[in-house]
């Protein structure tokens, strides 16, 4: 499933006034923590293993909020930041009218904090979707000009290089209706075939991945993740990605229980498929994983305690796979406050930063070995 929200293509004004942002553990429901923390054991995983998948509004946050999020993530052991580079924000008025201001802030901040960036190139501008050309041999008209997208991806590689942007993903959740009203592996394979050489022609070290996929059912226009990946191979996408981006959600299930009805339960099947197609040496990056802590009945949301349990179990299980790449938790902060909308409640901290959920401390301990071990 996809919960990484898409930002609207619009003119953005970012407030830079100072805002007092405090993080308190005293909110109702917070887990009691001792004021003096004992040193934990050495972190069980290598420094570069864990990341955070961010909401689509990251580039548009006020400076004070943006800086606080970046600094706090680094302190709790986040090494990878997965965030959208909004194509429509940079080239809102056309391919020659670049405005990189807000993207520069993102890229430079991630670098300054000693983290690495996995950039999702997404949110196409309106002009790119005005009259996109059809792809020969495909039956569905793509939602935007695929060559224009590849050209922009090459510009990202040229402007920043792999020293600043370590990896890119070609869209996000293209197997679920969204930017792609009708997901289509024929068109998407053509996009991958355009993007891969465009980026590699600029910087061979930049990692290129497919847009992260999730979902276990083919219905209402969506294509199940395993079926989508199988169709990409059938259409000739092998050789157009360096690693596979996958969303192994398990909630409300704990990963070690198997979670056959969730995308976590598809991992063995997907891995076998990759090996059968000659991609056994490639890693699978877990680019979205987490659990919501509010919602309505039977929507899969869990308590904060169970969120923490799922998180810790997922981190440990993922690290044990011999083919695993970086593992990204979605997301750092709740992106809203509507108690009935579970998509707003995946954060490790509340929307106003005032409440740290148990998962916040669990992530910190697993990633750094510091703090109190999760109970």
Order of alpha helices (4+ residues) and beta strands (2+ residues): beta-alpha-beta-alpha-alpha-beta-alpha-beta-alpha-beta-alpha-beta-alpha-beta-alpha-beta-alpha
